[in-house]
């Protein structure tokens, strides 16, 4: 058979790696045509086409907008209202109460670049949170959701102490606090956010007060630390002074005889001795001062106080900040990238602090060793003079030596007294600064009870839902349209297959039948008054509306035959237009046989055949409808013919004559040849020689022969019948037939050299209103 051989040749060509003629056709057609989305280039779409997508998916857009609006409204209305209160503090520099070294040091520290940043870090620290939560009962109970914070706890020793707040309570409190710096100022805003309108202002004010006190307490704590350190050094210095005084007194008592006798040395040697004595006294003072400095530095670096200078203290504060961040991170994975980076930064900072402190200690040690060496040299010089004097002057030398030793002891005693006096002055300065009530951080503005919530913003959220909902719906509509490969409009059909669209029909259904009934009832009543028939062909409408015309699924077939039951409908006018096109451009004495097929089942092919045949018969053309679908025949249902009535298959088997194979219909000039009773080997029957004989006889007796063939998928019957037909019409169902199926069906027909008349677009949904025929439909 022709169809089978074509299929076999296509399969063998594909298996051999050479493109089949069908594939070559599809490829060449893809290059030639521009498509909306199905491969090839994307054609520029007009505004009407984009608007048509919106209209097509209007209910999707509506429900997307509605759902978005409902979700936005629900989330907005169910989200707890949050209130905000703001207080502000001014971070200034420390002004010392007196002109002393400690005060100037604190002032310089408060004016450094890192000071304000270090102070701001306190605003979100656990230290300040602990102060607020433990000191304020109302705030503590507000944030202690799990009642984990108790008022007091009894220790094992029986002592009652305040219990530290748990971490979750502190985290909850700090979560309600934020801060920001006012640009180009030293004023910081403290922002408290909470769901309780009555407590939010109190949180902001208490937090500001706690911050001010915390900064002050830290300054006092640093001063007290220095005070304790200097006090310890002062006690050590007093003990040394006392010991030096005791030695001086003992030496004076034991050598009073030599000390009272003078004028032993010559004038020149006296000057030399006096000069050495003065230098030695200065060296002793310098050595004592450098020794005190070295001890202070060793103690400071050993106790990690790092009060050496502002630079070392800044590095130390930075180290503590980094360690606090690592402790607060709660990251258990030691290989976590952020944790490794922070630990590396902590190690670098700790090494910097250690190296700075070691450098300071090293410099102090060098100065101390230099002073010790100088003192040693001076003492050696005095010893050499002593030996010289012992040789030359005997007793006078001994007297001079005793006086010299007395001078050294006295100078050492004086230097220790001076160092003790200086240390005592520094202790007094620290007492003054530690006891000062001055606050370099002061409250600028207090927070007030907010009038209303700042979150959620009901108007903004609802407006956002109203705006975002349609945008989401439209975007979803265009996404669905992008992936929709079905043919919907005549324009898309023209761009898909290289054939003219000779007709397009809307969907026939109950939704349009009621309106037609009302209009037809009015026209029928007017016709009855004039004595006319209810139909131009004396139709029996009761018969067509009876239950006998119902299909197995319960649908009345009168909906599918508007040309018969609703001649004044827009659907009927569509078929009449197709009839006009065919009668003017196709049907003639030589061309009478028209084959109607489709790419797949359920495309409405039989519906189009039945209505087109009725329209042609009403125009006076003797029309024969042949049900060529021997697999799933359906034409007999449209015209109330019993399923067991002899027809095409009976004739092809020789069991019935030509006249016995068809039936006259109630419509004048319309004759129906059903599929028949035999369904064995339908493809072989269609390919038999009797099919050609049947059409030859039909050409002589009828003006028009319309063949309803099976779809092109699954069988080769349509391809076989196309050899006997003078023209082929290809039916496409809107919103169901894909572009690939449509192109594949047309390509198969063209490969067997079928004469293509055009295409019909069937069952266009009413929601697809943006196509060429819409205005014409609305005429009725």
C-alpha positions as CSV (number, residue, x, y, z in Angstrom):
1,X,0.0,0.0,0.0
2,X,1.1,3.6,-0.6
3,X,0.8,4.8,3.0
4,X,2.6,1.7,4.3
5,X,5.5,2.0,1.8
6,X,5.8,5.7,2.6
7,X,6.1,4.9,6.3
8,X,8.6,2.2,5.7
9,X,10.8,4.4,3.5
10,X,10.8,7.1,6.1
11,X,11.8,4.7,8.8
12,X,14.6,3.2,6.8
13,X,16.0,6.6,5.8
14,X,16.0,7.7,9.4
15,X,17.8,4.5,10.5
16,X,20.4,4.9,7.9
17,X,21.3,8.4,9.1
18,X,20.0,10.2,6.0
19,X,17.1,12.7,6.7
20,X,13.8,11.4,5.4
21,X,11.7,13.5,3.0
22,X,9.4,14.3,5.9
23,X,12.2,15.5,8.1
24,X,13.6,17.6,5.2
25,X,10.2,19.2,4.8
26,X,10.0,20.0,8.5
27,X,13.5,21.5,8.5
28,X,13.0,23.6,5.4
29,X,9.6,24.8,6.7
30,X,11.2,25.8,10.1
31,X,13.7,27.9,8.2
32,X,11.1,29.5,6.1
33,X,8.5,30.3,8.7
34,X,8.6,32.5,11.8
35,X,6.9,31.1,14.8
36,X,5.6,32.6,18.0
37,X,7.3,30.2,20.4
38,X,7.6,26.7,18.9
39,X,11.2,26.8,17.6
40,X,12.7,29.0,14.9
41,X,12.8,32.7,15.3
42,X,10.4,34.5,17.6
43,X,8.2,36.8,15.7
44,X,7.4,40.2,17.0
45,X,4.0,40.2,18.5
46,X,1.6,43.1,18.3
47,X,0.1,44.8,21.3
48,X,-3.2,43.1,20.5
49,X,-1.6,39.7,20.8
50,X,-0.1,40.6,24.2
51,X,-3.4,42.0,25.4
52,X,-5.0,38.8,24.1
53,X,-2.8,36.7,26.5
54,X,-4.0,38.8,29.4
55,X,-7.7,38.4,28.4
56,X,-7.2,34.6,27.8
57,X,-5.8,34.2,31.3
58,X,-7.9,36.8,33.0
59,X,-9.2,34.4,35.6
60,X,-5.7,33.3,36.4
61,X,-4.6,36.9,36.8
62,X,-7.7,37.6,38.9
63,X,-7.1,34.7,41.2
64,X,-3.4,35.4,41.5
65,X,-4.2,39.0,42.4
66,X,-6.8,37.9,44.9
67,X,-4.6,35.3,46.5
68,X,-1.7,37.7,46.7
69,X,-4.0,40.4,48.2
70,X,-5.4,37.9,50.7
71,X,-1.9,36.7,51.7
72,X,-0.6,40.2,52.0
73,X,-3.6,41.3,54.1
74,X,-3.5,38.2,56.3
75,X,0.2,38.5,56.9
76,X,-0.2,42.2,57.6
77,X,-3.1,41.8,59.9
78,X,-1.7,38.8,61.8
79,X,1.8,40.1,62.2
80,X,2.2,41.5,65.7
81,X,2.4,45.3,65.7
82,X,5.8,46.7,66.6
83,X,6.4,50.1,68.2
84,X,9.5,52.1,68.2
85,X,11.0,54.7,70.6
86,X,14.3,56.6,70.2
87,X,16.6,58.2,72.7
88,X,20.0,59.8,71.9
89,X,23.3,60.3,73.7
90,X,26.2,62.5,73.0
91,X,29.7,60.9,73.3
92,X,32.2,63.7,74.2
93,X,35.7,63.7,75.4
94,X,36.8,63.5,79.1
95,X,37.6,66.8,80.8
96,X,40.0,66.3,83.8
97,X,39.1,68.0,87.0
98,X,42.7,69.1,87.5
99,X,45.8,69.6,85.5
100,X,47.5,66.3,86.1
101,X,49.1,63.6,84.0
102,X,46.4,61.1,84.6
103,X,43.7,63.5,83.6
104,X,45.5,64.5,80.5
105,X,46.0,60.8,79.6
106,X,42.2,60.1,80.0
107,X,41.4,63.1,78.0
108,X,43.7,62.1,75.2
109,X,42.3,58.6,75.2
110,X,38.7,59.8,74.9
111,X,39.7,61.9,71.8
112,X,41.3,59.0,69.9
113,X,39.9,57.7,66.7
114,X,38.9,54.3,68.1
115,X,37.3,55.6,71.3
116,X,33.8,56.3,69.8
117,X,33.7,53.1,67.9
118,X,34.7,51.2,71.1
119,X,32.0,52.9,73.1
120,X,29.3,52.1,70.5
121,X,30.2,48.4,70.7
122,X,29.0,48.6,74.3
123,X,25.5,49.4,73.1
124,X,25.0,45.8,71.9
125,X,27.1,44.1,74.5
126,X,25.9,41.5,77.0
127,X,27.3,43.6,79.8
128,X,24.9,46.5,79.2
129,X,22.0,44.0,78.6
130,X,22.8,42.3,81.9
131,X,22.8,45.6,83.7
132,X,19.3,46.5,82.3
133,X,17.7,43.1,82.8
134,X,19.0,42.5,86.3
135,X,18.2,46.0,87.6
136,X,14.7,46.5,86.0
137,X,12.0,44.1,87.1
138,X,9.4,45.1,84.5
139,X,11.9,44.8,81.5
140,X,13.2,41.5,82.9
141,X,9.7,40.0,83.2
142,X,8.8,41.2,79.7
143,X,11.8,39.5,78.0
144,X,12.0,36.4,80.2
145,X,9.5,34.4,78.2
146,X,10.5,31.0,79.6
147,X,10.7,32.3,83.2
148,X,14.4,31.1,83.2
149,X,15.5,34.2,85.2
150,X,14.7,34.0,88.9
151,X,14.8,36.7,91.4
152,X,17.4,35.1,93.7
153,X,19.1,31.8,94.1
154,X,20.5,30.2,97.3
155,X,24.2,29.0,97.0
156,X,25.6,26.0,98.7
157,X,27.0,28.2,101.5
158,X,23.4,29.4,102.3
159,X,24.0,32.9,100.8
160,X,21.2,34.5,98.8
161,X,22.5,36.2,95.7
162,X,21.0,37.6,92.5
163,X,21.0,35.1,89.7
164,X,22.6,36.0,86.4
165,X,20.1,36.3,83.4
166,X,20.2,33.4,81.0
167,X,21.6,33.9,77.4
168,X,18.2,33.6,75.8
169,X,16.8,36.5,77.8
170,X,19.8,38.7,77.0
171,X,19.5,37.8,73.3
172,X,15.8,38.7,73.3
173,X,16.6,42.0,74.9
174,X,19.5,42.9,72.6
175,X,17.3,41.9,69.6
176,X,15.0,44.9,70.5
177,X,17.9,47.4,70.5
178,X,19.6,49.0,67.6
179,X,21.7,52.1,67.2
180,X,22.9,54.5,64.6
181,X,25.3,57.5,64.5
182,X,24.0,60.9,63.2
183,X,26.4,61.7,60.3
184,X,29.2,64.3,61.1
185,X,28.3,64.3,64.8
186,X,29.2,62.3,67.9
187,X,25.5,61.8,68.7
188,X,24.2,58.2,68.7
189,X,20.5,57.2,68.5
190,X,19.4,54.3,70.6
191,X,16.3,52.7,68.9
192,X,14.1,50.3,70.9
193,X,11.5,48.2,69.0
194,X,8.9,46.0,70.7
195,X,5.3,44.8,70.5
196,X,4.5,46.5,73.8
197,X,3.6,50.1,73.3
198,X,3.9,51.0,76.9
199,X,7.3,49.6,77.6
200,X,9.3,50.5,74.4
201,X,10.1,54.1,75.5
202,X,11.2,52.8,78.9
203,X,13.6,50.3,77.2
204,X,15.2,53.1,75.2
205,X,15.6,55.4,78.2
206,X,16.8,52.7,80.6
207,X,19.3,51.5,77.9
208,X,20.6,55.0,77.4
209,X,21.0,55.5,81.2
210,X,22.7,52.1,81.5
211,X,25.1,53.0,78.7
212,X,26.1,56.3,80.4
213,X,26.7,54.6,83.7
214,X,28.6,51.8,82.0
215,X,31.0,54.2,80.3
216,X,31.5,56.0,83.6
217,X,32.0,52.8,85.6
218,X,34.6,51.6,83.1
219,X,36.6,54.8,83.4
220,X,36.4,54.6,87.2
221,X,37.4,50.9,87.1
222,X,40.4,51.7,85.0
223,X,41.4,54.5,87.3
224,X,41.0,52.3,90.4
225,X,43.1,49.6,88.7
226,X,45.9,52.1,88.2
227,X,45.4,53.4,91.7
228,X,45.9,50.0,93.2
229,X,48.9,49.4,91.1
230,X,50.5,52.7,92.1
231,X,49.6,52.2,95.7
232,X,51.5,48.9,95.8
233,X,54.4,50.7,94.2
234,X,54.2,53.4,96.8
235,X,54.3,51.0,99.6
236,X,57.4,49.4,98.1
237,X,59.0,52.8,97.6
238,X,58.3,53.7,101.3
239,X,59.9,50.5,102.5
240,X,63.0,51.3,100.4
241,X,63.2,54.9,101.7
242,X,63.0,53.6,105.2
243,X,65.7,51.1,104.6
244,X,68.0,53.7,103.0
245,X,67.5,56.0,105.9
246,X,68.3,53.3,108.3
247,X,71.6,52.5,106.5
248,X,72.5,56.2,106.3
249,X,72.0,56.7,110.0
250,X,74.0,53.6,110.9
251,X,76.8,54.6,108.6
252,X,76.8,58.1,110.1
253,X,76.9,56.7,113.6
254,X,79.8,54.3,112.9
255,X,82.0,56.9,111.0
256,X,81.2,60.1,112.9
257,X,84.9,60.7,113.6
258,X,85.8,60.8,109.9
259,X,82.8,62.7,108.8
260,X,83.5,65.6,111.3
261,X,87.1,66.1,110.2
262,X,87.5,67.9,106.9
263,X,90.2,69.8,104.9
264,X,92.1,66.6,104.2
265,X,92.3,66.8,100.4
266,X,93.6,69.5,98.3
267,X,91.3,72.0,96.6
268,X,91.8,70.4,93.2
269,X,90.8,66.9,94.4
270,X,87.8,68.3,96.3
271,X,86.4,69.6,93.1
272,X,86.9,66.2,91.3
273,X,85.4,64.3,94.2
274,X,82.5,66.7,94.3
275,X,81.9,66.3,90.6
276,X,82.0,62.5,90.8
277,X,79.7,62.6,93.8
278,X,77.1,64.8,92.0
279,X,77.2,62.5,88.9
280,X,76.9,59.4,91.0
281,X,73.9,60.9,92.8
282,X,72.3,61.7,89.4
283,X,73.1,58.2,88.2
284,X,71.5,56.7,91.3
285,X,68.3,58.7,90.7
286,X,68.1,57.8,87.1
287,X,68.7,54.1,87.9
288,X,66.0,54.2,90.6
289,X,63.5,55.9,88.2
290,X,64.2,53.5,85.4
291,X,64.0,50.5,87.8
292,X,60.5,51.8,88.9
293,X,59.4,52.2,85.4
294,X,60.6,48.7,84.4
295,X,58.7,47.2,87.3
296,X,55.5,49.0,86.4
297,X,55.7,47.9,82.8
298,X,56.5,44.3,83.8
299,X,53.5,44.2,86.2
300,X,51.2,45.9,83.6
301,X,52.0,43.5,80.8
302,X,52.0,40.5,83.1
303,X,48.5,41.3,84.4
304,X,47.2,42.1,80.9
305,X,46.2,45.6,81.9
306,X,48.0,47.3,79.0
307,X,47.7,50.8,80.4
308,X,51.1,51.6,78.9
309,X,49.7,54.1,76.3
310,X,46.6,54.8,74.2
311,X,47.9,52.8,71.2
312,X,48.5,49.7,73.3
313,X,45.1,50.1,75.0
314,X,43.3,50.5,71.6
315,X,44.9,47.3,70.3
316,X,43.9,45.5,73.6
317,X,40.2,46.7,73.2
318,X,40.2,45.5,69.6
319,X,41.4,42.1,70.8
320,X,38.7,41.9,73.4
321,X,36.1,42.9,70.8
322,X,37.2,40.1,68.5
323,X,37.2,37.5,71.3
324,X,33.7,38.7,72.2
325,X,32.5,38.1,68.6
326,X,34.0,34.6,68.6
327,X,32.4,33.8,72.0
328,X,29.0,35.1,70.8
329,X,29.0,33.3,67.5
330,X,28.2,29.8,69.0
331,X,29.9,28.1,66.0
332,X,30.9,24.6,67.0
333,X,32.7,23.8,63.8
334,X,36.3,24.8,64.3
335,X,36.9,24.6,60.6
336,X,34.2,27.2,59.8
337,X,35.8,29.8,57.4
338,X,34.5,32.8,59.4
339,X,35.7,31.3,62.7
340,X,39.1,30.6,61.2
341,X,39.4,34.1,59.9
342,X,38.4,35.6,63.3
343,X,40.8,33.4,65.2
344,X,43.6,34.4,62.8
345,X,42.7,38.0,63.3
346,X,42.7,37.5,67.1
347,X,46.1,35.8,67.0
348,X,47.5,38.7,64.9
349,X,46.0,41.3,67.2
350,X,47.2,39.4,70.3
351,X,50.7,39.2,68.8
352,X,50.6,42.9,68.0
353,X,49.6,43.7,71.6
354,X,52.3,41.4,73.0
355,X,55.0,42.8,70.7
356,X,54.1,46.4,71.6
357,X,54.2,45.6,75.3
358,X,57.5,43.7,74.9
359,X,58.9,46.6,72.9
360,X,58.0,49.1,75.7
361,X,59.5,46.7,78.3
362,X,62.6,46.2,76.2
363,X,63.2,49.9,75.9
364,X,62.7,50.4,79.6
365,X,65.1,47.6,80.3
366,X,67.7,49.1,78.1
367,X,67.4,52.5,79.9
368,X,67.7,50.7,83.2
369,X,70.8,48.8,82.2
370,X,72.3,52.0,80.8
371,X,71.8,53.7,84.2
372,X,73.1,50.7,86.1
373,X,76.2,50.7,83.9
374,X,76.7,54.4,84.3
375,X,76.4,54.1,88.1
376,X,78.9,51.2,88.0
377,X,81.4,53.2,86.0
378,X,81.1,56.2,88.4
379,X,81.6,53.9,91.3
380,X,84.7,52.3,89.7
381,X,86.1,55.8,89.2
382,X,85.5,56.6,92.8
383,X,87.2,53.3,93.8
384,X,90.2,54.2,91.7
385,X,90.4,57.6,93.4
386,X,90.1,55.8,96.7
387,X,93.0,53.6,96.0
388,X,95.0,56.6,94.9
389,X,94.2,58.4,98.0
390,X,95.0,55.4,100.2
391,X,98.5,55.4,98.8
392,X,99.2,59.0,99.0
393,X,97.3,60.3,102.0
394,X,96.6,57.3,104.3
395,X,94.2,58.3,106.9
396,X,92.9,61.3,105.0
397,X,92.1,58.9,102.1
398,X,90.1,56.8,104.4
399,X,88.3,59.8,105.7
400,X,87.6,60.9,102.2
401,X,86.3,57.5,101.3
402,X,84.0,57.4,104.3
403,X,82.6,60.9,103.3
404,X,82.2,59.7,99.8
405,X,80.3,56.6,100.9
406,X,78.2,58.9,103.1
407,X,77.4,61.1,100.1
408,X,76.4,58.1,98.0
409,X,74.1,56.8,100.8
410,X,72.6,60.2,101.3
411,X,72.1,60.7,97.5
412,X,70.4,57.4,97.2
413,X,68.1,58.3,100.2
414,X,67.2,61.6,98.6
415,X,66.4,60.0,95.2
416,X,64.2,57.5,96.9
417,X,62.4,60.2,98.8
418,X,61.9,62.2,95.5
419,X,60.6,59.1,93.7
420,X,58.2,58.4,96.6
421,X,56.9,62.0,96.6
422,X,56.3,61.8,92.8
423,X,54.5,58.5,93.2
424,X,52.3,59.9,96.0
425,X,51.3,62.8,93.7
426,X,50.2,60.4,91.0
427,X,48.2,58.4,93.5
428,X,46.5,61.6,94.6
429,X,45.7,62.5,90.9
430,X,44.2,59.1,90.4
431,X,42.0,59.5,93.5
432,X,40.8,62.8,92.1
433,X,39.9,61.4,88.6
434,X,38.4,58.2,90.0
435,X,36.2,60.2,92.4
436,X,35.1,62.6,89.7
437,X,31.4,62.5,88.8
438,X,32.0,63.9,85.3
439,X,30.3,61.9,82.5
440,X,31.7,62.3,79.0
441,X,28.6,60.5,77.6
442,X,25.5,62.4,78.4
443,X,21.8,62.0,77.5
444,X,20.7,64.3,74.7
445,X,17.0,63.3,74.1
446,X,14.7,61.0,76.0
447,X,12.3,58.6,74.4
448,X,8.6,59.1,74.5
449,X,5.7,56.7,74.2
450,X,5.0,56.1,70.5
451,X,1.6,57.2,69.2
452,X,1.3,54.2,66.8
453,X,3.1,51.2,65.4
454,X,5.8,51.5,62.8
455,X,5.5,47.9,61.6
456,X,3.7,46.4,59.8
457,X,2.8,49.2,57.4
458,X,-0.8,48.2,56.6
459,X,-1.3,50.7,53.7
460,X,2.0,49.9,52.1
461,X,1.7,46.2,52.4
462,X,-1.9,46.1,51.0
463,X,-0.9,48.5,48.2
464,X,2.0,46.3,47.5
465,X,-0.3,43.2,47.3
466,X,-2.6,45.1,45.0
467,X,0.3,46.0,42.7
468,X,2.3,42.8,42.9
469,X,-0.7,40.5,42.6
470,X,-1.6,41.5,39.0
471,X,2.1,41.7,38.1
472,X,2.6,38.1,39.3
473,X,-0.6,37.0,37.5
474,X,0.4,38.6,34.3
475,X,3.9,37.2,34.5
476,X,2.5,33.7,35.2
477,X,0.1,34.1,32.3
478,X,3.0,34.9,29.9
479,X,5.0,32.0,31.3
480,X,2.1,29.7,30.6
481,X,1.6,31.3,27.2
482,X,5.3,30.8,26.5
483,X,5.2,27.1,27.2
484,X,1.8,26.7,25.5
485,X,2.5,24.9,22.2
486,X,-1.1,24.7,21.1
487,X,-2.6,26.6,18.2
488,X,-5.3,29.1,19.4
489,X,-6.0,31.7,16.8
490,X,-6.1,31.8,13.0
491,X,-3.0,33.9,13.0
492,X,-1.0,31.3,14.9
493,X,-2.4,28.6,12.5
494,X,-1.2,30.6,9.5
495,X,2.3,31.0,11.0
496,X,2.4,27.2,11.8
497,X,1.4,25.6,8.5
498,X,1.9,27.0,5.0
499,X,-1.8,26.8,4.2
500,X,-4.6,29.4,4.1
501,X,-7.1,29.4,6.9
502,X,-10.5,29.2,5.0
503,X,-12.6,29.2,8.2
504,X,-12.6,29.4,11.9
505,X,-15.5,28.4,14.3
506,X,-16.2,29.2,17.9
507,X,-16.8,26.5,20.5
508,X,-20.3,25.0,20.4
509,X,-21.7,24.6,23.8
510,X,-24.5,25.1,26.3
511,X,-23.2,28.5,27.3
512,X,-24.1,29.9,23.8
513,X,-27.2,27.7,23.2
514,X,-29.5,29.5,25.6
515,X,-28.9,32.9,24.0
516,X,-29.5,31.4,20.6
517,X,-32.7,29.7,21.8
518,X,-34.1,33.1,22.9
519,X,-33.3,34.7,19.5
520,X,-34.5,31.8,17.4
521,X,-37.8,31.6,19.4
522,X,-38.5,35.2,18.5
523,X,-37.8,34.6,14.8
524,X,-39.9,31.4,14.8
525,X,-42.9,33.1,16.4
526,X,-42.7,35.8,13.8
527,X,-42.5,33.2,11.0
528,X,-45.5,31.3,12.4
529,X,-47.6,34.5,12.4
530,X,-46.8,35.0,8.7
531,X,-47.7,31.3,8.0
532,X,-44.1,30.4,7.3
533,X,-42.4,27.2,8.5
534,X,-40.1,27.3,11.4
535,X,-37.3,26.2,9.1
536,X,-36.5,26.8,5.5
537,X,-36.4,23.0,5.0
538,X,-39.4,21.9,7.1
539,X,-37.2,20.4,9.8
540,X,-38.7,18.4,12.7
541,X,-37.0,20.2,15.7
542,X,-38.8,17.9,18.2
543,X,-37.0,15.0,16.8
544,X,-33.6,16.7,17.0
545,X,-34.2,17.8,20.5
546,X,-35.4,14.4,21.7
547,X,-33.4,12.0,23.8
548,X,-32.7,9.9,20.7
549,X,-30.1,12.5,19.6
550,X,-28.2,12.4,22.9
551,X,-24.7,11.0,22.8
552,X,-23.6,8.4,25.4
553,X,-22.1,11.2,27.6
554,X,-25.5,13.0,27.8
555,X,-24.7,15.9,25.5
556,X,-27.5,16.9,23.0
557,X,-26.2,16.8,19.4
558,X,-28.3,19.9,18.6
559,X,-25.4,21.9,20.1
560,X,-23.1,20.5,17.5
561,X,-25.3,21.3,14.5
562,X,-25.9,25.1,14.6
563,X,-26.4,25.2,10.8
564,X,-29.4,22.9,11.2
565,X,-30.9,24.0,14.5
566,X,-29.7,27.7,14.8
567,X,-29.5,29.0,11.2
568,X,-29.4,32.6,12.5
569,X,-26.4,32.0,14.8
570,X,-22.9,33.4,14.2
571,X,-21.6,29.8,14.1
572,X,-23.9,29.0,11.2
573,X,-22.7,32.1,9.4
574,X,-19.1,30.8,9.8
575,X,-19.9,27.7,7.9
576,X,-21.8,29.6,5.3
577,X,-18.7,31.7,4.7
578,X,-16.6,28.5,4.3
579,X,-19.3,27.2,1.9
580,X,-19.0,30.4,-0.2
581,X,-15.2,30.1,-0.3
582,X,-15.3,26.5,-1.4
583,X,-18.0,27.0,-4.0
584,X,-16.2,30.0,-5.6
585,X,-12.7,28.6,-5.4
586,X,-12.8,24.8,-5.3
587,X,-15.9,22.9,-6.3
588,X,-16.4,22.5,-10.0
589,X,-17.6,19.9,-12.5
590,X,-14.2,18.3,-12.4
591,X,-13.5,18.7,-8.7
592,X,-16.2,17.3,-6.4
593,X,-14.5,15.1,-3.8
594,X,-13.4,16.9,-0.6
595,X,-11.5,15.0,2.1
596,X,-11.7,16.4,5.6
597,X,-9.0,15.1,8.1
598,X,-7.1,16.2,11.2
599,X,-3.9,15.4,13.0
600,X,-5.4,13.7,16.0
601,X,-8.6,12.6,17.5
602,X,-11.2,14.9,19.1
603,X,-10.3,17.8,16.8
604,X,-14.0,18.3,15.7
605,X,-13.4,17.0,12.2
606,X,-16.8,15.2,12.1
607,X,-18.6,18.2,13.5
608,X,-17.1,20.4,10.7
609,X,-18.0,17.8,8.1
610,X,-21.7,17.6,9.2
611,X,-22.2,21.3,9.4
612,X,-20.4,22.1,6.2
613,X,-22.5,19.4,4.4
614,X,-25.8,20.8,5.8
615,X,-24.7,24.3,4.7
616,X,-23.9,23.1,1.2
617,X,-27.2,21.1,1.0
618,X,-29.2,24.2,2.1
619,X,-27.5,26.1,-0.8
620,X,-29.0,23.6,-3.3
621,X,-26.0,21.4,-3.8
622,X,-26.7,17.7,-3.9
623,X,-24.3,16.6,-1.2
624,X,-23.1,13.2,-0.1
625,X,-21.4,12.7,3.2
626,X,-19.2,9.6,3.4
627,X,-18.1,8.4,6.9
628,X,-14.6,7.2,5.9
629,X,-13.6,6.5,9.5
630,X,-14.1,2.8,9.7
631,X,-12.3,2.6,13.0
632,X,-14.4,5.1,15.1
633,X,-17.3,6.2,13.0
634,X,-19.4,9.1,14.3
635,X,-21.2,10.7,11.4
636,X,-24.3,8.5,11.9
637,X,-24.7,10.0,15.4
638,X,-25.1,13.5,14.0
639,X,-27.9,12.5,11.6
640,X,-29.8,10.0,13.8
641,X,-28.8,6.9,11.8
642,X,-28.7,3.6,13.7
643,X,-25.2,2.2,14.2
644,X,-26.0,-1.1,12.4
645,X,-27.2,0.6,9.2
646,X,-25.3,-0.7,6.1
647,X,-22.8,1.8,4.6
648,X,-19.4,2.2,3.2
649,X,-17.8,-1.0,4.6
650,X,-20.7,-3.0,3.3
651,X,-20.3,-1.6,-0.2
652,X,-16.5,-2.1,-0.2
653,X,-17.1,-5.8,0.7
654,X,-19.8,-6.2,-2.0
655,X,-22.5,-6.8,0.6
656,X,-24.6,-3.8,-0.5
657,X,-25.1,-1.8,-3.7
658,X,-24.3,1.9,-3.9
659,X,-27.9,2.9,-3.4
660,X,-28.2,0.7,-0.4
661,X,-25.1,2.2,1.2
662,X,-26.4,5.8,1.7
663,X,-29.5,7.3,3.3
664,X,-31.4,10.5,2.5
665,X,-31.6,13.0,5.3
666,X,-34.4,15.3,6.4
667,X,-32.4,18.2,5.0
668,X,-33.1,18.6,1.3
669,X,-30.2,17.6,-1.0
670,X,-28.3,15.9,1.8
671,X,-27.4,12.2,1.7
672,X,-25.4,10.3,4.3
673,X,-23.3,7.2,3.8
674,X,-22.4,5.8,7.2
675,X,-19.4,3.7,8.0
676,X,-21.4,0.4,7.8
677,X,-21.5,-2.6,10.0
678,X,-18.1,-4.3,9.2
679,X,-14.9,-3.0,10.9
680,X,-12.5,-5.8,9.9
681,X,-9.4,-4.7,8.1
682,X,-10.6,-1.1,7.5
683,X,-7.3,0.1,6.0
684,X,-7.4,-2.7,3.4
685,X,-11.0,-1.8,2.5
686,X,-10.1,1.9,2.0
687,X,-7.1,0.9,-0.2
688,X,-9.2,-1.5,-2.4
689,X,-10.3,-0.8,-6.0
690,X,-14.0,-0.6,-5.0
691,X,-13.2,2.6,-3.2
692,X,-12.3,4.2,-6.5
693,X,-15.4,2.7,-8.1
694,X,-17.6,4.1,-5.3
695,X,-16.2,7.6,-5.9
696,X,-16.6,7.4,-9.7
697,X,-20.3,6.5,-9.2
698,X,-20.7,9.3,-6.6
699,X,-19.2,11.9,-8.9
700,X,-21.9,11.1,-11.5
701,X,-24.8,11.3,-9.1
702,X,-23.9,14.1,-6.7
703,X,-22.6,17.6,-6.9
704,X,-20.4,17.5,-3.9
705,X,-18.9,14.5,-2.0
706,X,-17.4,15.1,1.5
707,X,-15.4,12.3,3.1
708,X,-14.9,12.3,6.8
709,X,-11.6,10.4,7.3
710,X,-9.7,9.1,10.3
711,X,-7.0,11.3,11.8
712,X,-3.5,11.1,10.4
713,X,-2.0,9.7,13.6
714,X,-2.4,5.9,14.1
715,X,-3.6,5.0,10.6
716,X,-2.8,5.5,7.0
717,X,-6.5,5.7,5.9
718,X,-6.4,9.5,5.4
719,X,-3.3,9.3,3.2
720,X,-5.0,6.5,1.1
721,X,-8.2,8.5,0.8
722,X,-6.2,11.7,-0.2
723,X,-5.3,9.9,-3.5
724,X,-9.0,9.7,-4.4
725,X,-9.9,13.3,-3.3
726,X,-9.8,16.4,-5.4
727,X,-8.9,18.5,-2.3
728,X,-8.0,18.1,1.4
729,X,-9.1,20.3,4.3
730,X,-7.0,20.0,7.4
731,X,-9.0,20.6,10.7
732,X,-7.2,22.0,13.8
733,X,-8.8,22.3,17.2
734,X,-8.0,25.5,19.0
735,X,-6.2,25.2,22.3
736,X,-5.8,21.5,21.8
737,X,-3.8,20.7,18.7
738,X,-0.1,21.4,19.1
739,X,2.0,23.1,16.5
740,X,4.1,20.0,16.1
741,X,1.0,17.8,15.4
742,X,-0.4,20.3,12.9
743,X,2.9,20.6,11.0
744,X,3.5,16.9,11.1
745,X,0.0,16.1,9.6
746,X,0.3,18.7,6.8
747,X,3.8,17.5,6.0
748,X,2.6,13.9,5.6
749,X,-0.2,15.0,3.3
750,X,2.2,17.0,1.2
751,X,4.7,14.1,1.0
752,X,2.0,11.9,-0.7
753,X,1.3,14.9,-3.0
754,X,-2.2,15.5,-1.7
755,X,-3.9,18.7,-3.0
756,X,-4.3,20.9,0.0
757,X,-7.2,23.3,0.0
758,X,-6.7,25.0,3.3
759,X,-7.2,24.6,7.1
760,X,-10.2,25.0,9.4
761,X,-9.7,26.2,13.0
762,X,-12.4,24.6,15.2
763,X,-13.7,25.2,18.7
764,X,-12.1,28.6,19.4
765,X,-12.8,29.3,23.1
766,X,-14.9,32.4,23.8
767,X,-12.2,33.8,26.0
768,X,-9.9,34.0,23.0
769,X,-11.5,37.2,21.7
770,X,-8.6,38.8,19.9
771,X,-8.7,37.3,16.5
772,X,-10.0,38.4,13.1
773,X,-13.5,37.0,13.3
774,X,-14.5,38.3,16.7
775,X,-16.1,41.4,15.4
776,X,-18.2,39.4,13.0
777,X,-19.4,37.0,15.7
778,X,-20.6,40.0,17.7
779,X,-22.7,41.1,14.8
780,X,-25.5,38.8,15.9
